[in-house]
C-alpha cells in the first residue's frame, strides 16, 4: 500500500482530525520511535501534496501547537 493511501486511510477512519505525529503513530507503529521524527517529515510532505489536491483540509484549532488534518470524503 502506498504511503499516501495509508495517510488517507488513517484520516478517513479516524473519528477526529489528526496531527502529523498522530498519523505517524498509526502508519509507522512498527517502526522504532526514534525514527518517528524523520517519518513525520515524510508525512508532512504527503499532507501538503494532498492538501493542494483538495483531498484533505486543515481543521481550525485555536491555540493548538500542531496542525490537525482531516479528509474531504468526496475527494478520496
PDB file of N, H, CA, C and O in Angstrom:
ATOM      1  N   UNK A   1       0.843  -1.174   0.000  1.00  0.00           N
ATOM      2  CA  UNK A   1       0.000   0.000   0.000  1.00  0.00           C
ATOM      3  C   UNK A   1       0.892   1.242   0.000  1.00  0.00           C
ATOM      4  O   UNK A   1       1.896   1.297   0.711  1.00  0.00           O
ATOM      5  N   UNK A   2       0.521   2.218  -0.792  1.00  0.00           N
ATOM      6  H   UNK A   2      -0.294   2.173  -1.370  1.00  0.00           H
ATOM      7  CA  UNK A   2       1.340   3.423  -0.865  1.00  0.00           C
ATOM      8  C   UNK A   2       1.199   4.242   0.418  1.00  0.00           C
ATOM      9  O   UNK A   2       0.187   4.163   1.115  1.00  0.00           O
ATOM     10  N   UNK A   3       2.215   5.012   0.709  1.00  0.00           N
ATOM     11  H   UNK A   3       3.037   5.076   0.144  1.00  0.00           H
ATOM     12  CA  UNK A   3       2.206   5.854   1.914  1.00  0.00           C
ATOM     13  C   UNK A   3       1.046   6.844   1.854  1.00  0.00           C
ATOM     14  O   UNK A   3       0.384   7.089   2.863  1.00  0.00           O
ATOM     15  N   UNK A   4       0.798   7.414   0.676  1.00  0.00           N
ATOM     16  H   UNK A   4       1.335   7.215  -0.144  1.00  0.00           H
ATOM     17  CA  UNK A   4      -0.306   8.358   0.532  1.00  0.00           C
ATOM     18  C   UNK A   4      -1.638   7.692   0.870  1.00  0.00           C
ATOM     19  O   UNK A   4      -2.477   8.282   1.551  1.00  0.00           O
ATOM     20  N   UNK A   5      -1.825   6.478   0.399  1.00  0.00           N
ATOM     21  H   UNK A   5      -1.143   6.000  -0.154  1.00  0.00           H
ATOM     22  CA  UNK A   5      -3.059   5.730   0.688  1.00  0.00           C
ATOM     23  C   UNK A   5      -3.162   5.460   2.185  1.00  0.00           C
ATOM     24  O   UNK A   5      -4.250   5.565   2.751  1.00  0.00           O
ATOM     25  N   UNK A   6      -2.063   5.118   2.832  1.00  0.00           N
ATOM     26  H   UNK A   6      -1.179   5.033   2.372  1.00  0.00           H
ATOM     27  CA  UNK A   6      -2.075   4.881   4.276  1.00  0.00           C
ATOM     28  C   UNK A   6      -2.479   6.150   5.030  1.00  0.00           C
ATOM     29  O   UNK A   6      -3.233   6.088   6.001  1.00  0.00           O
ATOM     30  N   UNK A   7      -1.981   7.280   4.585  1.00  0.00           N
ATOM     31  H   UNK A   7      -1.368   7.330   3.796  1.00  0.00           H
ATOM     32  CA  UNK A   7      -2.328   8.549   5.238  1.00  0.00           C
ATOM     33  C   UNK A   7      -3.806   8.839   5.059  1.00  0.00           C
ATOM     34  O   UNK A   7      -4.491   9.192   6.020  1.00  0.00           O
ATOM     35  N   UNK A   8      -4.302   8.694   3.844  1.00  0.00           N
ATOM     36  H   UNK A   8      -3.746   8.407   3.064  1.00  0.00           H
ATOM     37  CA  UNK A   8      -5.729   8.927   3.599  1.00  0.00           C
ATOM     38  C   UNK A   8      -6.587   7.959   4.397  1.00  0.00           C
ATOM     39  O   UNK A   8      -7.618   8.357   4.940  1.00  0.00           O
ATOM     40  N   UNK A   9      -6.186   6.703   4.478  1.00  0.00           N
ATOM     41  H   UNK A   9      -5.348   6.380   4.037  1.00  0.00           H
ATOM     42  CA  UNK A   9      -6.937   5.715   5.259  1.00  0.00           C
ATOM     43  C   UNK A   9      -6.967   6.107   6.737  1.00  0.00           C
ATOM     44  O   UNK A   9      -8.005   5.998   7.390  1.00  0.00           O
ATOM     45  N   UNK A  10      -5.831   6.561   7.257  1.00  0.00           N
ATOM     46  H   UNK A  10      -4.988   6.650   6.726  1.00  0.00           H
ATOM     47  CA  UNK A  10      -5.781   6.981   8.660  1.00  0.00           C
ATOM     48  C   UNK A  10      -6.722   8.151   8.904  1.00  0.00           C
ATOM     49  O   UNK A  10      -7.420   8.190   9.917  1.00  0.00           O
ATOM     50  N   UNK A  11      -6.742   9.098   7.985  1.00  0.00           N
ATOM     51  H   UNK A  11      -6.174   9.066   7.162  1.00  0.00           H
ATOM     52  CA  UNK A  11      -7.596  10.275   8.151  1.00  0.00           C
ATOM     53  C   UNK A  11      -9.077   9.950   7.979  1.00  0.00           C
ATOM     54  O   UNK A  11      -9.920  10.535   8.659  1.00  0.00           O
ATOM     55  N   UNK A  12      -9.397   9.031   7.086  1.00  0.00           N
ATOM     56  H   UNK A  12      -8.712   8.556   6.534  1.00  0.00           H
ATOM     57  CA  UNK A  12     -10.812   8.721   6.868  1.00  0.00           C
ATOM     58  C   UNK A  12     -11.382   7.799   7.942  1.00  0.00           C
ATOM     59  O   UNK A  12     -12.587   7.817   8.193  1.00  0.00           O
ATOM     60  N   UNK A  13     -10.541   7.001   8.571  1.00  0.00           N
ATOM     61  H   UNK A  13      -9.563   6.986   8.366  1.00  0.00           H
ATOM     62  CA  UNK A  13     -11.053   6.083   9.596  1.00  0.00           C
ATOM     63  C   UNK A  13     -11.025   6.684  10.994  1.00  0.00           C
ATOM     64  O   UNK A  13     -11.666   6.165  11.908  1.00  0.00           O
ATOM     65  N   UNK A  14     -10.294   7.763  11.161  1.00  0.00           N
ATOM     66  H   UNK A  14      -9.774   8.184  10.419  1.00  0.00           H
ATOM     67  CA  UNK A  14     -10.230   8.395  12.480  1.00  0.00           C
ATOM     68  C   UNK A  14     -11.495   9.207  12.732  1.00  0.00           C
ATOM     69  O   UNK A  14     -11.960   9.919  11.841  1.00  0.00           O
ATOM     70  N   UNK A  15     -12.056   9.109  13.934  1.00  0.00           N
ATOM     71  H   UNK A  15     -11.679   8.531  14.657  1.00  0.00           H
ATOM     72  CA  UNK A  15     -13.258   9.891  14.243  1.00  0.00           C
ATOM     73  C   UNK A  15     -12.966  11.380  14.445  1.00  0.00           C
ATOM     74  O   UNK A  15     -13.887  12.190  14.549  1.00  0.00           O
ATOM     75  N   UNK A  16     -11.683  11.734  14.498  1.00  0.00           N
ATOM     76  H   UNK A  16     -10.935  11.076  14.412  1.00  0.00           H
ATOM     77  CA  UNK A  16     -11.306  13.134  14.708  1.00  0.00           C
ATOM     78  C   UNK A  16     -10.136  13.490  13.797  1.00  0.00           C
ATOM     79  O   UNK A  16      -9.478  12.609  13.243  1.00  0.00           O
ATOM     80  N   UNK A  17      -9.884  14.781  13.649  1.00  0.00           N
ATOM     81  H   UNK A  17     -10.418  15.497  14.099  1.00  0.00           H
ATOM     82  CA  UNK A  17      -8.742  15.232  12.868  1.00  0.00           C
ATOM     83  C   UNK A  17      -7.453  14.792  13.563  1.00  0.00           C
ATOM     84  O   UNK A  17      -7.415  14.657  14.786  1.00  0.00           O
ATOM     85  N   UNK A  18      -6.412  14.572  12.785  1.00  0.00           N
ATOM     86  H   UNK A  18      -6.443  14.682  11.791  1.00  0.00           H
ATOM     87  CA  UNK A  18      -5.148  14.073  13.314  1.00  0.00           C
ATOM     88  C   UNK A  18      -4.006  15.034  13.025  1.00  0.00           C
ATOM     89  O   UNK A  18      -4.004  15.718  12.001  1.00  0.00           O
ATOM     90  N   UNK A  19      -3.042  15.083  13.924  1.00  0.00           N
ATOM     91  H   UNK A  19      -3.044  14.528  14.756  1.00  0.00           H
ATOM     92  CA  UNK A  19      -1.803  15.808  13.660  1.00  0.00           C
ATOM     93  C   UNK A  19      -0.903  14.919  12.811  1.00  0.00           C
ATOM     94  O   UNK A  19      -1.170  13.729  12.641  1.00  0.00           O
ATOM     95  N   UNK A  20       0.153  15.503  12.285  1.00  0.00           N
ATOM     96  H   UNK A  20       0.370  16.470  12.423  1.00  0.00           H
ATOM     97  CA  UNK A  20       1.097  14.694  11.505  1.00  0.00           C
ATOM     98  C   UNK A  20       1.698  13.589  12.373  1.00  0.00           C
ATOM     99  O   UNK A  20       1.884  12.467  11.903  1.00  0.00           O
ATOM    100  N   UNK A  21       2.006  13.897  13.638  1.00  0.00           N
ATOM    101  H   UNK A  21       1.855  14.809  14.021  1.00  0.00           H
ATOM    102  CA  UNK A  21       2.556  12.860  14.518  1.00  0.00           C
ATOM    103  C   UNK A  21       1.494  11.818  14.851  1.00  0.00           C
ATOM    104  O   UNK A  21       1.819  10.642  15.014  1.00  0.00           O
ATOM    105  N   UNK A  22       0.252  12.222  14.953  1.00  0.00           N
ATOM    106  H   UNK A  22      -0.011  13.177  14.821  1.00  0.00           H
ATOM    107  CA  UNK A  22      -0.825  11.257  15.163  1.00  0.00           C
ATOM    108  C   UNK A  22      -0.903  10.256  14.022  1.00  0.00           C
ATOM    109  O   UNK A  22      -1.141   9.068  14.240  1.00  0.00           O
ATOM    110  N   UNK A  23      -0.701  10.741  12.810  1.00  0.00           N
ATOM    111  H   UNK A  23      -0.508  11.706  12.633  1.00  0.00           H
ATOM    112  CA  UNK A  23      -0.686   9.866  11.635  1.00  0.00           C
ATOM    113  C   UNK A  23       0.529   8.941  11.691  1.00  0.00           C
ATOM    114  O   UNK A  23       0.425   7.747  11.410  1.00  0.00           O
ATOM    115  N   UNK A  24       1.672   9.501  12.053  1.00  0.00           N
ATOM    116  H   UNK A  24       1.756  10.471  12.281  1.00  0.00           H
ATOM    117  CA  UNK A  24       2.891   8.689  12.170  1.00  0.00           C
ATOM    118  C   UNK A  24       2.671   7.535  13.143  1.00  0.00           C
ATOM    119  O   UNK A  24       3.061   6.404  12.854  1.00  0.00           O
ATOM    120  N   UNK A  25       2.060   7.800  14.275  1.00  0.00           N
ATOM    121  H   UNK A  25       1.743   8.718  14.509  1.00  0.00           H
ATOM    122  CA  UNK A  25       1.831   6.766  15.287  1.00  0.00           C
ATOM    123  C   UNK A  25       0.950   5.634  14.770  1.00  0.00           C
ATOM    124  O   UNK A  25       1.022   4.508  15.262  1.00  0.00           O
ATOM    125  N   UNK A  26       0.125   5.937  13.781  1.00  0.00           N
ATOM    126  H   UNK A  26       0.067   6.852  13.380  1.00  0.00           H
ATOM    127  CA  UNK A  26      -0.743   4.911  13.184  1.00  0.00           C
ATOM    128  C   UNK A  26      -0.007   4.136  12.099  1.00  0.00           C
ATOM    129  O   UNK A  26       0.028   2.906  12.124  1.00  0.00           O
ATOM    130  N   UNK A  27       0.578   4.854  11.149  1.00  0.00           N
ATOM    131  H   UNK A  27       0.550   5.853  11.128  1.00  0.00           H
ATOM    132  CA  UNK A  27       1.127   4.155   9.978  1.00  0.00           C
ATOM    133  C   UNK A  27       2.567   3.685  10.144  1.00  0.00           C
ATOM    134  O   UNK A  27       3.045   2.864   9.361  1.00  0.00           O
ATOM    135  N   UNK A  28       3.255   4.194  11.148  1.00  0.00           N
ATOM    136  H   UNK A  28       2.867   4.861  11.784  1.00  0.00           H
ATOM    137  CA  UNK A  28       4.624   3.753  11.422  1.00  0.00           C
ATOM    138  C   UNK A  28       4.700   3.026  12.766  1.00  0.00           C
ATOM    139  O   UNK A  28       5.746   3.024  13.414  1.00  0.00           O
ATOM    140  N   UNK A  29       3.613   2.421  13.175  1.00  0.00           N
ATOM    141  H   UNK A  29       2.763   2.423  12.648  1.00  0.00           H
ATOM    142  CA  UNK A  29       3.573   1.795  14.501  1.00  0.00           C
ATOM    143  C   UNK A  29       4.616   0.691  14.694  1.00  0.00           C
ATOM    144  O   UNK A  29       4.999   0.390  15.825  1.00  0.00           O
ATOM    145  N   UNK A  30       5.073   0.090  13.599  1.00  0.00           N
ATOM    146  H   UNK A  30       4.762   0.334  12.680  1.00  0.00           H
ATOM    147  CA  UNK A  30       6.069  -0.988  13.690  1.00  0.00           C
ATOM    148  C   UNK A  30       7.506  -0.488  13.526  1.00  0.00           C
ATOM    149  O   UNK A  30       8.446  -1.281  13.470  1.00  0.00           O
ATOM    150  N   UNK A  31       7.662   0.825  13.451  1.00  0.00           N
ATOM    151  H   UNK A  31       6.898   1.469  13.497  1.00  0.00           H
ATOM    152  CA  UNK A  31       8.985   1.439  13.286  1.00  0.00           C
ATOM    153  C   UNK A  31       9.428   1.974  14.645  1.00  0.00           C
ATOM    154  O   UNK A  31       8.606   2.517  15.383  1.00  0.00           O
ATOM    155  N   UNK A  32      10.698   1.837  14.989  1.00  0.00           N
ATOM    156  H   UNK A  32      11.366   1.396  14.390  1.00  0.00           H
ATOM    157  CA  UNK A  32      11.172   2.366  16.279  1.00  0.00           C
ATOM    158  C   UNK A  32      10.853   3.866  16.428  1.00  0.00           C
ATOM    159  O   UNK A  32      11.011   4.645  15.488  1.00  0.00           O
ATOM    160  N   UNK A  33      10.406   4.241  17.623  1.00  0.00           N
ATOM    161  H   UNK A  33      10.279   3.607  18.386  1.00  0.00           H
ATOM    162  CA  UNK A  33      10.013   5.630  17.881  1.00  0.00           C
ATOM    163  C   UNK A  33      11.134   6.622  17.613  1.00  0.00           C
ATOM    164  O   UNK A  33      10.861   7.782  17.304  1.00  0.00           O
ATOM    165  N   UNK A  34      12.362   6.204  17.722  1.00  0.00           N
ATOM    166  H   UNK A  34      12.583   5.262  17.973  1.00  0.00           H
ATOM    167  CA  UNK A  34      13.490   7.095  17.453  1.00  0.00           C
ATOM    168  C   UNK A  34      13.477   7.597  16.003  1.00  0.00           C
ATOM    169  O   UNK A  34      14.052   8.643  15.699  1.00  0.00           O
ATOM    170  N   UNK A  35      12.826   6.853  15.123  1.00  0.00           N
ATOM    171  H   UNK A  35      12.359   6.004  15.370  1.00  0.00           H
ATOM    172  CA  UNK A  35      12.759   7.233  13.712  1.00  0.00           C
ATOM    173  C   UNK A  35      11.508   8.048  13.374  1.00  0.00           C
ATOM    174  O   UNK A  35      11.376   8.534  12.250  1.00  0.00           O
ATOM    175  N   UNK A  36      10.600   8.201  14.321  1.00  0.00           N
ATOM    176  H   UNK A  36      10.707   7.806  15.233  1.00  0.00           H
ATOM    177  CA  UNK A  36       9.347   8.902  14.053  1.00  0.00           C
ATOM    178  C   UNK A  36       9.527  10.354  13.619  1.00  0.00           C
ATOM    179  O   UNK A  36       8.767  10.807  12.764  1.00  0.00           O
ATOM    180  N   UNK A  37      10.487  11.114  14.156  1.00  0.00           N
ATOM    181  H   UNK A  37      11.104  10.746  14.851  1.00  0.00           H
ATOM    182  CA  UNK A  37      10.639  12.492  13.659  1.00  0.00           C
ATOM    183  C   UNK A  37      10.951  12.551  12.158  1.00  0.00           C
ATOM    184  O   UNK A  37      10.448  13.430  11.458  1.00  0.00           O
ATOM    185  N   UNK A  38      11.767  11.633  11.666  1.00  0.00           N
ATOM    186  H   UNK A  38      12.176  10.919  12.234  1.00  0.00           H
ATOM    187  CA  UNK A  38      12.042  11.587  10.225  1.00  0.00           C
ATOM    188  C   UNK A  38      10.801  11.159   9.456  1.00  0.00           C
ATOM    189  O   UNK A  38      10.513  11.683   8.381  1.00  0.00           O
ATOM    190  N   UNK A  39      10.073  10.207  10.013  1.00  0.00           N
ATOM    191  H   UNK A  39      10.307   9.781  10.887  1.00  0.00           H
ATOM    192  CA  UNK A  39       8.836   9.758   9.378  1.00  0.00           C
ATOM    193  C   UNK A  39       7.820  10.900   9.325  1.00  0.00           C
ATOM    194  O   UNK A  39       7.079  11.032   8.351  1.00  0.00           O
ATOM    195  N   UNK A  40       7.789  11.718  10.369  1.00  0.00           N
ATOM    196  H   UNK A  40       8.391  11.610  11.160  1.00  0.00           H
ATOM    197  CA  UNK A  40       6.848  12.843  10.395  1.00  0.00           C
ATOM    198  C   UNK A  40       7.164  13.836   9.278  1.00  0.00           C
ATOM    199  O   UNK A  40       6.249  14.394   8.672  1.00  0.00           O
ATOM    200  N   UNK A  41       8.440  14.061   9.002  1.00  0.00           N
ATOM    201  H   UNK A  41       9.184  13.608   9.494  1.00  0.00           H
ATOM    202  CA  UNK A  41       8.796  14.948   7.884  1.00  0.00           C
ATOM    203  C   UNK A  41       8.237  14.417   6.573  1.00  0.00           C
ATOM    204  O   UNK A  41       7.734  15.185   5.754  1.00  0.00           O
ATOM    205  N   UNK A  42       8.323  13.119   6.373  1.00  0.00           N
ATOM    206  H   UNK A  42       8.733  12.494   7.038  1.00  0.00           H
ATOM    207  CA  UNK A  42       7.780  12.483   5.178  1.00  0.00           C
ATOM    208  C   UNK A  42       6.262  12.645   5.122  1.00  0.00           C
ATOM    209  O   UNK A  42       5.705  12.978   4.076  1.00  0.00           O
ATOM    210  N   UNK A  43       5.604  12.410   6.244  1.00  0.00           N
ATOM    211  H   UNK A  43       6.056  12.140   7.093  1.00  0.00           H
ATOM    212  CA  UNK A  43       4.148  12.545   6.304  1.00  0.00           C
ATOM    213  C   UNK A  43       3.732  13.980   5.990  1.00  0.00           C
ATOM    214  O   UNK A  43       2.753  14.198   5.276  1.00  0.00           O
ATOM    215  N   UNK A  44       4.462  14.953   6.513  1.00  0.00           N
ATOM    216  H   UNK A  44       5.258  14.776   7.093  1.00  0.00           H
ATOM    217  CA  UNK A  44       4.123  16.366   6.257  1.00  0.00           C
ATOM    218  C   UNK A  44       4.192  16.701   4.769  1.00  0.00           C
ATOM    219  O   UNK A  44       3.373  17.470   4.266  1.00  0.00           O
ATOM    220  N   UNK A  45       5.163  16.129   4.067  1.00  0.00           N
ATOM    221  H   UNK A  45       5.829  15.505   4.475  1.00  0.00           H
ATOM    222  CA  UNK A  45       5.249  16.361   2.625  1.00  0.00           C
ATOM    223  C   UNK A  45       4.026  15.791   1.909  1.00  0.00           C
ATOM    224  O   UNK A  45       3.467  16.431   1.018  1.00  0.00           O
ATOM    225  N   UNK A  46       3.618  14.596   2.299  1.00  0.00           N
ATOM    226  H   UNK A  46       4.072  14.076   3.023  1.00  0.00           H
ATOM    227  CA  UNK A  46       2.423  13.989   1.709  1.00  0.00           C
ATOM    228  C   UNK A  46       1.177  14.807   2.051  1.00  0.00           C
ATOM    229  O   UNK A  46       0.313  15.000   1.197  1.00  0.00           O
ATOM    230  N   UNK A  47       1.079  15.286   3.287  1.00  0.00           N
ATOM    231  H   UNK A  47       1.781  15.129   3.981  1.00  0.00           H
ATOM    232  CA  UNK A  47      -0.081  16.075   3.691  1.00  0.00           C
ATOM    233  C   UNK A  47      -0.198  17.348   2.854  1.00  0.00           C
ATOM    234  O   UNK A  47      -1.292  17.716   2.426  1.00  0.00           O
ATOM    235  N   UNK A  48       0.902  17.999   2.629  1.00  0.00           N
ATOM    236  H   UNK A  48       1.791  17.700   2.977  1.00  0.00           H
ATOM    237  CA  UNK A  48       0.873  19.224   1.821  1.00  0.00           C
ATOM    238  C   UNK A  48       0.441  18.924   0.389  1.00  0.00           C
ATOM    239  O   UNK A  48      -0.329  19.682  -0.200  1.00  0.00           O
ATOM    240  N   UNK A  49       0.933  17.825  -0.169  1.00  0.00           N
ATOM    241  H   UNK A  49       1.559  17.209   0.310  1.00  0.00           H
ATOM    242  CA  UNK A  49       0.521  17.421  -1.519  1.00  0.00           C
ATOM    243  C   UNK A  49      -0.979  17.133  -1.558  1.00  0.00           C
ATOM    244  O   UNK A  49      -1.676  17.589  -2.464  1.00  0.00           O
ATOM    245  N   UNK A  50      -1.471  16.385  -0.584  1.00  0.00           N
ATOM    246  H   UNK A  50      -0.904  16.015   0.153  1.00  0.00           H
ATOM    247  CA  UNK A  50      -2.891  16.046  -0.529  1.00  0.00           C
ATOM    248  C   UNK A  50      -3.761  17.288  -0.313  1.00  0.00           C
ATOM    249  O   UNK A  50      -4.872  17.372  -0.836  1.00  0.00           O
ATOM    250  N   UNK A  51      -3.248  18.247   0.457  1.00  0.00           N
ATOM    251  H   UNK A  51      -2.345  18.179   0.882  1.00  0.00           H
ATOM    252  CA  UNK A  51      -3.994  19.497   0.663  1.00  0.00           C
ATOM    253  C   UNK A  51      -4.100  20.275  -0.643  1.00  0.00           C
ATOM    254  O   UNK A  51      -5.158  20.818  -0.960  1.00  0.00           O
ATOM    255  N   UNK A  52      -3.011  20.331  -1.398  1.00  0.00           N
ATOM    256  H   UNK A  52      -2.152  19.890  -1.140  1.00  0.00           H
ATOM    257  CA  UNK A  52      -3.027  21.033  -2.685  1.00  0.00           C
ATOM    258  C   UNK A  52      -3.985  20.367  -3.671  1.00  0.00           C
ATOM    259  O   UNK A  52      -4.537  21.028  -4.550  1.00  0.00           O
ATOM    260  N   UNK A  53      -4.177  19.064  -3.522  1.00  0.00           N
ATOM    261  H   UNK A  53      -3.729  18.527  -2.808  1.00  0.00           H
ATOM    262  CA  UNK A  53      -5.106  18.312  -4.377  1.00  0.00           C
ATOM    263  C   UNK A  53      -6.532  18.374  -3.844  1.00  0.00           C
ATOM    264  O   UNK A  53      -7.435  17.758  -4.411  1.00  0.00           O
ATOM    265  N   UNK A  54      -6.740  19.115  -2.756  1.00  0.00           N
ATOM    266  H   UNK A  54      -6.007  19.616  -2.296  1.00  0.00           H
ATOM    267  CA  UNK A  54      -8.055  19.273  -2.111  1.00  0.00           C
ATOM    268  C   UNK A  54      -8.636  17.949  -1.614  1.00  0.00           C
ATOM    269  O   UNK A  54      -9.855  17.782  -1.577  1.00  0.00           O
ATOM    270  N   UNK A  55      -7.776  17.016  -1.235  1.00  0.00           N
ATOM    271  H   UNK A  55      -6.785  17.152  -1.265  1.00  0.00           H
ATOM    272  CA  UNK A  55      -8.227  15.743  -0.684  1.00  0.00           C
ATOM    273  C   UNK A  55      -8.312  15.782   0.835  1.00  0.00           C
ATOM    274  O   UNK A  55      -9.010  14.974   1.448  1.00  0.00           O
ATOM    275  N   UNK A  56      -7.593  16.733   1.441  1.00  0.00           N
ATOM    276  H   UNK A  56      -7.027  17.390   0.943  1.00  0.00           H
ATOM    277  CA  UNK A  56      -7.628  16.903   2.893  1.00  0.00           C
ATOM    278  C   UNK A  56      -7.658  18.403   3.202  1.00  0.00           C
ATOM    279  O   UNK A  56      -7.321  19.237   2.362  1.00  0.00           O
ATOM    280  N   UNK A  57      -8.067  18.714   4.421  1.00  0.00           N
ATOM    281  H   UNK A  57      -8.341  18.036   5.104  1.00  0.00           H
ATOM    282  CA  UNK A  57      -8.107  20.104   4.869  1.00  0.00           C
ATOM    283  C   UNK A  57      -7.525  20.194   6.273  1.00  0.00           C
ATOM    284  O   UNK A  57      -7.415  19.203   6.995  1.00  0.00           O
ATOM    285  N   UNK A  58      -7.163  21.407   6.627  1.00  0.00           N
ATOM    286  H   UNK A  58      -7.253  22.212   6.041  1.00  0.00           H
ATOM    287  CA  UNK A  58      -6.704  21.675   7.986  1.00  0.00           C
ATOM    288  C   UNK A  58      -7.913  22.068   8.808  1.00  0.00           C
ATOM    289  O   UNK A  58      -8.680  22.949   8.420  1.00  0.00           O
ATOM    290  N   UNK A  59      -8.077  21.418   9.932  1.00  0.00           N
ATOM    291  H   UNK A  59      -7.454  20.702  10.246  1.00  0.00           H
ATOM    292  CA  UNK A  59      -9.177  21.757  10.844  1.00  0.00           C
ATOM    293  C   UNK A  59      -8.694  22.860  11.780  1.00  0.00           C
ATOM    294  O   UNK A  59      -7.637  22.745  12.401  1.00  0.00           O
ATOM    295  N   UNK A  60      -9.470  23.914  11.872  1.00  0.00           N
ATOM    296  H   UNK A  60     -10.329  24.008  11.368  1.00  0.00           H
ATOM    297  CA  UNK A  60      -9.099  25.036  12.743  1.00  0.00           C
ATOM    298  C   UNK A  60      -9.126  24.595  14.202  1.00  0.00           C
ATOM    299  O   UNK A  60     -10.122  24.050  14.678  1.00  0.00           O
ATOM    300  N   UNK A  61      -8.045  24.833  14.891  1.00  0.00           N
ATOM    301  H   UNK A  61      -7.237  25.276  14.504  1.00  0.00           H
ATOM    302  CA  UNK A  61      -7.912  24.527  16.318  1.00  0.00           C
ATOM    303  C   UNK A  61      -7.216  25.706  16.982  1.00  0.00           C
ATOM    304  O   UNK A  61      -5.994  25.694  17.131  1.00  0.00           O
ATOM    305  N   UNK A  62      -7.968  26.716  17.380  1.00  0.00           N
ATOM    306  H   UNK A  62      -8.961  26.726  17.259  1.00  0.00           H
ATOM    307  CA  UNK A  62      -7.344  27.882  18.014  1.00  0.00           C
ATOM    308  C   UNK A  62      -6.481  27.472  19.214  1.00  0.00           C
ATOM    309  O   UNK A  62      -6.916  26.712  20.079  1.00  0.00           O
ATOM    310  N   UNK A  63      -5.282  27.979  19.245  1.00  0.00           N
ATOM    311  H   UNK A  63      -4.928  28.597  18.543  1.00  0.00           H
ATOM    312  CA  UNK A  63      -4.370  27.687  20.345  1.00  0.00           C
ATOM    313  C   UNK A  63      -3.600  26.393  20.223  1.00  0.00           C
ATOM    314  O   UNK A  63      -2.738  26.109  21.055  1.00  0.00           O
ATOM    315  N   UNK A  64      -3.891  25.600  19.203  1.00  0.00           N
ATOM    316  H   UNK A  64      -4.591  25.830  18.527  1.00  0.00           H
ATOM    317  CA  UNK A  64      -3.185  24.322  19.027  1.00  0.00           C
ATOM    318  C   UNK A  64      -1.774  24.581  18.502  1.00  0.00           C
ATOM    319  O   UNK A  64      -1.558  25.478  17.687  1.00  0.00           O
ATOM    320  N   UNK A  65      -0.832  23.796  18.972  1.00  0.00           N
ATOM    321  H   UNK A  65      -1.007  23.067  19.633  1.00  0.00           H
ATOM    322  CA  UNK A  65       0.549  23.927  18.518  1.00  0.00           C
ATOM    323  C   UNK A  65       0.773  23.292  17.148  1.00  0.00           C
ATOM    324  O   UNK A  65       1.592  23.772  16.364  1.00  0.00           O
ATOM    325  N   UNK A  66       0.050  22.220  16.863  1.00  0.00           N
ATOM    326  H   UNK A  66      -0.615  21.830  17.501  1.00  0.00           H
ATOM    327  CA  UNK A  66       0.216  21.492  15.610  1.00  0.00           C
ATOM    328  C   UNK A  66      -1.032  21.607  14.753  1.00  0.00           C
ATOM    329  O   UNK A  66      -2.133  21.808  15.266  1.00  0.00           O
ATOM    330  N   UNK A  67      -0.855  21.478  13.449  1.00  0.00           N
ATOM    331  H   UNK A  67       0.040  21.315  13.033  1.00  0.00           H
ATOM    332  CA  UNK A  67      -1.997  21.458  12.542  1.00  0.00           C
ATOM    333  C   UNK A  67      -2.742  20.137  12.703  1.00  0.00           C
ATOM    334  O   UNK A  67      -2.132  19.092  12.931  1.00  0.00           O
ATOM    335  N   UNK A  68      -4.052  20.194  12.582  1.00  0.00           N
ATOM    336  H   UNK A  68      -4.548  21.042  12.397  1.00  0.00           H
ATOM    337  CA  UNK A  68      -4.892  18.993  12.627  1.00  0.00           C
ATOM    338  C   UNK A  68      -5.521  18.827  11.246  1.00  0.00           C
ATOM    339  O   UNK A  68      -6.113  19.756  10.698  1.00  0.00           O
ATOM    340  N   UNK A  69      -5.380  17.641  10.707  1.00  0.00           N
ATOM    341  H   UNK A  69      -4.899  16.885  11.152  1.00  0.00           H
ATOM    342  CA  UNK A  69      -5.801  17.343   9.349  1.00  0.00           C
ATOM    343  C   UNK A  69      -7.003  16.422   9.338  1.00  0.00           C
ATOM    344  O   UNK A  69      -7.158  15.572  10.214  1.00  0.00           O
ATOM    345  N   UNK A  70      -7.859  16.601   8.329  1.00  0.00           N
ATOM    346  H   UNK A  70      -7.733  17.292   7.617  1.00  0.00           H
ATOM    347  CA  UNK A  70      -8.967  15.664   8.137  1.00  0.00           C
ATOM    348  C   UNK A  70      -9.214  15.500   6.651  1.00  0.00           C
ATOM    349  O   UNK A  70      -8.891  16.377   5.850  1.00  0.00           O
ATOM    350  N   UNK A  71      -9.786  14.373   6.300  1.00  0.00           N
ATOM    351  H   UNK A  71     -10.049  13.661   6.950  1.00  0.00           H
ATOM    352  CA  UNK A  71     -10.044  14.054   4.894  1.00  0.00           C
ATOM    353  C   UNK A  71     -11.300  14.768   4.418  1.00  0.00           C
ATOM    354  O   UNK A  71     -12.201  15.071   5.201  1.00  0.00           O
ATOM    355  N   UNK A  72     -11.335  15.026   3.137  1.00  0.00           N
ATOM    356  H   UNK A  72     -10.603  14.781   2.502  1.00  0.00           H
ATOM    357  CA  UNK A  72     -12.530  15.545   2.472  1.00  0.00           C
ATOM    358  C   UNK A  72     -13.165  14.351   1.783  1.00  0.00           C
ATOM    359  O   UNK A  72     -12.702  13.951   0.715  1.00  0.00           O
ATOM    360  N   UNK A  73     -14.223  13.763   2.363  1.00  0.00           N
ATOM    361  H   UNK A  73     -14.599  14.088   3.231  1.00  0.00           H
ATOM    362  CA  UNK A  73     -14.761  12.492   1.854  1.00  0.00           C
ATOM    363  C   UNK A  73     -15.068  12.448   0.357  1.00  0.00           C
ATOM    364  O   UNK A  73     -14.822  11.431  -0.292  1.00  0.00           O
ATOM    365  N   UNK A  74     -15.593  13.520  -0.188  1.00  0.00           N
ATOM    366  H   UNK A  74     -15.793  14.346   0.339  1.00  0.00           H
ATOM    367  CA  UNK A  74     -15.959  13.494  -1.601  1.00  0.00           C
ATOM    368  C   UNK A  74     -14.762  13.532  -2.545  1.00  0.00           C
ATOM    369  O   UNK A  74     -14.922  13.337  -3.750  1.00  0.00           O
ATOM    370  N   UNK A  75     -13.559  13.782  -2.012  1.00  0.00           N
ATOM    371  H   UNK A  75     -13.429  13.941  -1.034  1.00  0.00           H
ATOM    372  CA  UNK A  75     -12.368  13.906  -2.854  1.00  0.00           C
ATOM    373  C   UNK A  75     -11.472  12.680  -2.814  1.00  0.00           C
ATOM    374  O   UNK A  75     -10.433  12.662  -3.473  1.00  0.00           O
ATOM    375  N   UNK A  76     -11.843  11.664  -2.065  1.00  0.00           N
ATOM    376  H   UNK A  76     -12.687  11.679  -1.530  1.00  0.00           H
ATOM    377  CA  UNK A  76     -10.970  10.494  -1.913  1.00  0.00           C
ATOM    378  C   UNK A  76     -11.331   9.434  -2.942  1.00  0.00           C
ATOM    379  O   UNK A  76     -10.710   8.372  -2.978  1.00  0.00           O
TER     380      UNK A  76
END
